[in-house]
Amino acid sequence: MNQNKVRILVVDDDPFITKMLPIKLSSRGYSVETASDGAEALKKYVSGGENINLIISDMNMPVMNGLDLMKEVRKLDADIPIIILTVNNEISVAVEAMNCGANGYVLKDGNILTTIFTSVEKGLEEYYLRKKNTQLMADLAQKNKELEKSNQELVKLNQLKNKFLGIAAHDLRNPLTSIRGLSELLVNETFGSLTPEQEEYIRIIHTASNDMLMLVNDLLDVSVIEGGNLELKLKKGSLTKMLEDRIKLNKVIAEKKGIVIHKDFPELPDIMFDSNRIAQAFDNFAGNAIKFSPRGANIYVSAKQEGDKIRVSVRDEGPGLSLEDQSRLFSEFQRLSPQPTDGERSTGLGLAIVKKIIEAHQGTLEVHSLLGSGSVFSFKIPMETCGPKK
């Protein structure tokens, strides 16, 4: 604190105080003004209050006493430190002054010229701390206001992005579906035999269109989910049957790599869920297990009731995941360290979509994995889902 910049107003009708205190305070580098009563002090404060940093005032003075002076000053500045001077028999008055907003009091005894410094330094320290905190709070409020504005702009941009993704993906899906369908007919020689060279090129077209269609479908899902338009079609049904049906479909893909899918679950009780969306989530788990498992590996699907929830798990014998990869699993467009073992493609969106689907069912996701030891992906959903219905 630079004391040369601190101005103190001493108010007292005792000439000894208004003479000796300024001398002592000035010796410490403070700039001091004096007034002989509250009215004179208030006038000085009003005319130059912004330059006065602390007030030392006696309680009993003519015209306007110290208590009334403090009340008037507090109307103008709630923070300026005010130190009350009192004699021994005025302790109760000093306490009243403290209750009214004084920052401290000093006894007018033989030690006043010493004790006053401690009160002044303490009062100024608290004053500047309050000012600093007030400024920090004002800065924080301004930053929060700016952050809120930025967040609102980001929300608008995100909405525009989702709208664009939805429109673009929707417009691309129909022609891509046609290209994939027609190329499949050509590969199957529906319209006549192909030369080896023609078959190679048609297969490239078919594979590329299939990959693009998968990406477009994922983009459509992302635009729907992030746009807040994911509406679950909840219906009470058999999770057991849904799992058995999806396992049959995934077995067709797994058999191409010599992978065996094992299932281990009892007849589960019917639950309230969106069967299409939960099937989508399961297919993602199973599809990833197939993609990242070596040929001839095993995949284990289990499901069981845990209290009022159902847990579904898919365990693979793939390469496992590092902690860094696990931290990025459910974010959009993430490319992880493990690579598909047979050149399969991935959009980097599947697990992000799964996360939204399971959360919409009021459920949770779990991943347990060690490098070199495979992974277990699980989701757990309540048997009676509390979610939006359509």
C-alpha positions in Angstrom: 0.0 0.0 0.0 1.4 3.4 -1.0 0.7 5.6 2.1 1.6 8.8 0.2 -1.6 8.3 -1.7 -3.8 7.7 1.3 -5.8 10.7 2.7 -7.3 10.6 6.2 -9.9 12.9 7.6 -9.6 13.4 11.4 -12.8 14.8 13.0 -12.7 15.9 16.6 -13.6 19.0 18.6 -10.5 18.4 20.8 -7.6 20.6 19.5 -5.1 18.2 20.9 -6.4 15.4 18.8 -6.7 17.5 15.6 -3.2 18.7 16.1 -1.3 15.6 17.3 -2.9 12.9 15.2 -2.1 14.6 11.9 1.5 15.1 13.0 1.8 11.4 13.9 0.0 10.2 10.8 2.0 12.5 8.5 5.2 11.0 9.9 4.1 7.7 8.5 3.5 9.3 5.1 -0.3 9.7 5.3 -2.0 12.9 4.0 -4.3 14.3 6.7 -7.2 16.8 6.8 -9.1 17.8 9.9 -12.5 19.0 10.9 -13.8 20.1 14.3 -17.3 18.6 14.1 -19.5 16.3 12.0 -21.1 19.0 9.9 -17.7 20.4 8.8 -16.4 16.9 8.1 -19.4 15.9 6.0 -19.0 19.1 4.0 -15.4 18.2 3.3 -16.2 14.6 2.5 -19.0 15.6 0.0 -16.7 18.1 -1.8 -13.8 15.7 -2.0 -15.0 12.3 -0.8 -13.4 10.4 -3.7 -10.0 11.5 -2.4 -10.6 10.6 1.2 -9.7 7.0 2.0 -10.4 6.8 5.8 -12.2 8.8 8.5 -11.2 9.0 12.2 -14.0 10.6 14.2 -14.8 11.3 17.8 -18.3 10.4 19.0 -19.3 13.5 21.0 -19.1 16.7 19.0 -21.2 19.8 18.6 -23.5 20.4 15.6 -23.3 16.8 14.3 -21.9 13.9 16.4 -19.8 11.0 15.2 -22.7 8.6 14.9 -24.8 10.9 12.7 -21.7 11.7 10.6 -21.1 8.0 10.0 -24.7 7.4 9.0 -24.5 10.2 6.4 -21.2 9.1 5.1 -22.5 5.5 4.8 -25.3 6.7 2.5 -22.6 8.0 0.1 -20.0 5.2 0.5 -20.7 1.9 2.2 -17.1 0.8 2.2 -14.9 3.7 3.4 -13.2 2.7 6.7 -14.5 4.7 9.7 -12.6 4.5 13.0 -14.4 5.9 16.1 -12.5 7.6 19.0 -14.0 7.2 22.4 -13.1 7.6 26.1 -13.4 4.7 28.5 -16.9 5.5 29.7 -18.2 5.5 26.2 -17.6 1.8 25.3 -21.3 1.2 24.9 -21.5 4.0 22.4 -18.5 2.6 20.5 -20.3 -0.8 20.3 -23.4 1.0 19.0 -21.2 2.7 16.4 -19.7 -0.7 15.4 -23.2 -2.1 14.9 -24.0 0.9 12.7 -21.0 0.2 10.4 -17.9 1.5 12.1 -14.8 -0.5 11.2 -13.1 -0.1 14.6 -12.6 2.1 17.6 -9.7 3.5 19.5 -9.7 4.6 23.2 -8.7 8.2 23.8 -6.1 7.3 26.4 -2.4 7.8 26.8 -1.6 5.2 24.1 -3.8 6.7 21.4 -0.8 8.1 19.4 0.5 4.5 19.2 -2.7 2.4 18.9 -4.1 4.6 16.2 -1.6 3.2 13.7 -2.8 -0.3 14.1 -6.4 0.6 13.6 -5.6 2.7 10.6 -3.5 0.0 8.9 -6.1 -2.7 9.6 -8.9 -0.4 8.4 -7.1 0.4 5.2 -6.1 -3.2 4.6 -9.7 -4.4 4.9 -10.9 -1.5 2.7 -8.5 -2.3 -0.1 -9.3 -6.0 0.1 -13.0 -5.2 -0.2 -12.4 -2.9 -3.1 -10.3 -5.6 -4.8 -12.9 -8.2 -4.1 -15.6 -5.9 -5.5 -13.6 -5.3 -8.6 -12.9 -9.1 -9.0 -16.7 -9.8 -8.6 -17.4 -7.1 -11.2 -14.8 -8.6 -13.6 -16.2 -12.1 -13.0 -19.8 -10.8 -13.7 -18.5 -9.2 -16.9 -16.7 -12.4 -17.9 -19.8 -14.5 -17.1 -21.9 -12.1 -19.2 -19.4 -12.4 -22.1 -19.3 -16.2 -21.7 -23.1 -16.4 -21.7 -23.1 -14.4 -24.9 -20.5 -16.7 -26.4 -22.4 -19.8 -25.3 -25.6 -18.4 -26.9 -23.7 -17.8 -30.1 -22.2 -21.3 -30.0 -25.7 -22.8 -29.4 -27.0 -21.0 -32.5 -24.0 -22.1 -34.5 -24.4 -25.7 -33.3 -28.1 -25.5 -34.3 -27.1 -24.3 -37.7 -24.5 -27.1 -38.0 -27.1 -29.7 -37.1 -29.6 -28.3 -39.5 -27.0 -28.3 -42.3 -25.9 -31.9 -41.4 -29.5 -33.0 -41.4 -30.3 -31.4 -44.8 -27.0 -32.5 -46.4 -27.3 -36.1 -45.1 -30.9 -36.4 -46.1 -30.2 -35.2 -49.6 -27.3 -37.6 -49.9 -29.0 -40.6 -48.6 -31.4 -41.3 -51.5 -28.8 -41.2 -54.3 -26.3 -43.2 -52.2 -29.0 -45.8 -51.5 -29.6 -46.1 -55.2 -25.9 -46.4 -56.0 -25.5 -49.1 -53.4 -28.5 -51.0 -54.6 -27.7 -50.8 -58.3 -24.0 -51.7 -57.7 -25.2 -54.7 -55.7 -27.3 -55.8 -58.6 -24.4 -55.4 -60.9 -22.0 -57.4 -58.6 -24.6 -60.2 -58.5 -24.6 -60.1 -62.3 -28.4 -59.5 -62.4 -28.0 -57.7 -65.7 -25.5 -60.0 -67.2 -22.0 -61.3 -66.6 -19.1 -59.0 -65.9 -15.5 -59.2 -66.8 -13.0 -59.5 -63.9 -12.0 -55.9 -64.3 -15.6 -54.7 -64.4 -16.4 -56.8 -61.3 -13.5 -55.2 -59.4 -14.6 -51.7 -60.2 -18.2 -52.4 -59.4 -17.2 -53.9 -56.0 -15.2 -50.7 -55.2 -18.2 -48.6 -56.1 -20.4 -50.8 -53.9 -18.1 -50.7 -50.9 -17.6 -47.0 -51.2 -21.3 -46.3 -51.4 -22.0 -48.6 -48.5 -19.4 -46.7 -46.4 -20.8 -43.4 -47.4 -24.3 -44.4 -46.6 -23.2 -45.6 -43.2 -21.6 -42.2 -42.6 -24.7 -40.3 -43.8 -27.0 -42.4 -41.6 -24.8 -41.6 -38.6 -24.7 -37.9 -39.5 -28.5 -37.9 -39.6 -28.6 -39.5 -36.2 -26.2 -36.9 -34.8 -28.2 -34.0 -36.2 -31.4 -35.4 -34.7 -29.9 -36.2 -31.3 -27.9 -32.9 -31.0 -30.9 -30.9 -32.2 -32.9 -32.2 -29.2 -35.2 -34.2 -31.5 -34.5 -37.7 -30.2 -37.9 -39.0 -29.2 -38.0 -42.5 -27.8 -40.8 -44.7 -29.0 -41.1 -46.5 -25.7 -43.0 -49.7 -25.5 -43.0 -52.7 -23.1 -41.4 -55.6 -24.8 -38.9 -58.4 -24.7 -35.3 -57.4 -24.4 -34.4 -61.1 -24.7 -36.0 -61.5 -28.1 -34.4 -58.3 -29.3 -30.9 -59.5 -28.3 -31.4 -62.9 -29.8 -32.5 -61.3 -33.1 -29.6 -58.9 -33.2 -27.1 -61.7 -32.3 -28.4 -63.7 -35.3 -27.8 -60.8 -37.6 -24.3 -60.0 -36.2 -23.3 -63.7 -36.5 -23.6 -63.5 -40.2 -20.9 -60.8 -40.2 -18.8 -62.5 -37.5 -18.7 -65.8 -39.4 -16.9 -64.1 -42.3 -13.9 -63.6 -39.9 -14.4 -67.0 -38.2 -15.5 -65.2 -35.0 -17.9 -67.1 -32.7 -20.5 -65.1 -30.7 -21.6 -66.7 -27.5 -24.7 -65.7 -25.5 -25.4 -66.1 -21.9 -28.6 -64.7 -20.5 -31.8 -66.0 -19.1 -35.3 -65.1 -20.1 -35.4 -61.5 -19.0 -38.5 -59.7 -17.8 -40.2 -57.4 -20.2 -39.0 -53.8 -19.9 -40.1 -50.4 -21.2 -37.7 -49.4 -24.0 -37.3 -48.2 -27.6 -36.4 -51.5 -29.2 -35.0 -50.0 -32.4 -32.7 -47.6 -30.6 -31.5 -50.2 -28.1 -30.9 -52.5 -31.0 -28.9 -49.8 -32.6 -26.8 -49.4 -29.4 -26.3 -53.2 -29.1 -25.3 -53.5 -32.8 -22.7 -50.8 -32.3 -21.1 -52.8 -29.4 -21.3 -56.0 -31.3 -20.1 -54.5 -34.5 -17.1 -52.9 -32.9 -16.2 -56.2 -31.2 -16.3 -57.9 -34.6 -14.3 -55.1 -36.3 -11.5 -55.1 -33.7 -11.2 -58.8 -32.9 -8.8 -61.0 -34.8 -10.0 -63.9 -37.0 -11.1 -66.9 -35.0 -11.8 -64.9 -31.8 -14.7 -65.2 -29.5 -17.3 -62.6 -28.5 -19.4 -63.0 -25.4 -22.8 -61.4 -25.0 -24.4 -61.4 -21.5 -27.4 -59.8 -19.9 -28.8 -59.9 -16.4 -31.2 -58.1 -14.1 -29.6 -55.9 -11.4 -32.2 -54.6 -9.1 -34.6 -52.5 -11.1 -32.2 -52.3 -14.1 -31.0 -54.6 -16.9 -27.3 -54.8 -17.8 -26.2 -55.8 -21.3 -22.5 -56.5 -21.9 -20.4 -57.4 -24.9 -16.9 -58.8 -24.2 -14.3 -59.3 -27.0 -10.8 -60.6 -27.4 -9.5 -57.6 -29.2 -6.4 -55.5 -28.5 -7.9 -53.6 -25.6 -7.9 -49.8 -25.1 -5.4 -47.5 -23.5 -6.7 -45.1 -20.8 -6.2 -42.2 -23.2 -8.4 -44.0 -25.8 -11.0 -44.8 -23.1 -11.3 -41.1 -22.2 -12.2 -40.2 -25.8 -14.5 -43.2 -26.6 -17.8 -41.5 -26.5 -16.9 -38.2 -28.2 -17.8 -37.5 -31.8 -15.4 -38.2 -34.7 -12.8 -39.9 -32.6 -10.2 -42.1 -34.2 -8.7 -44.5 -31.6 -5.4 -46.3 -31.6 -6.7 -49.9 -32.3 -7.4 -50.5 -36.0 -10.1 -52.9 -37.5 -8.5 -56.2 -38.1 -10.0 -56.8 -41.6 -10.0 -53.3 -43.1 -13.5 -52.4 -41.9 -14.5 -48.8 -41.9 -15.7 -46.6 -39.0 -17.3 -43.2 -39.0 -16.2 -42.3 -35.4 -19.7 -41.4 -34.5 -21.2 -44.7 -33.4 -20.3 -44.7 -29.7 -21.3 -41.0 -29.4 -24.7 -41.9 -30.7 -24.9 -44.9 -28.3 -24.2 -42.6 -25.4 -27.1 -40.3 -26.3 -29.5 -43.3 -26.8 -28.6 -44.8 -23.4 -28.8 -41.5 -21.6 -32.2 -40.9 -23.2 -33.3 -44.2 -21.5 -32.0 -42.8 -18.2 -29.2 -45.4 -18.4 -25.5 -45.6 -18.0 -22.5 -46.9 -20.0 -19.4 -48.7 -18.7 -16.2 -49.7 -20.3 -13.6 -52.1 -18.8 -10.5 -52.6 -20.9 -6.7 -53.4 -20.7 -4.2 -53.2 -23.5 -3.8 -56.8 -24.8 -6.7 -58.2 -22.8 -9.8 -57.2 -24.8 -12.7 -55.0 -23.7 -16.1 -55.2 -22.1 -18.7 -52.6 -23.2 -21.9 -52.5 -21.1 -25.0 -50.4 -20.9 -27.5 -50.5 -18.1 -31.0 -49.2 -18.4 -34.0 -49.1 -16.0 -36.7 -51.6 -16.5 -39.3 -48.8 -16.4 -37.6 -46.0 -18.4 -38.6 -42.5 -17.6 -38.0 -40.8 -21.0 -39.8 -38.9 -23.7 -42.5 -40.9 -25.5 -43.7 -40.5 -29.0 
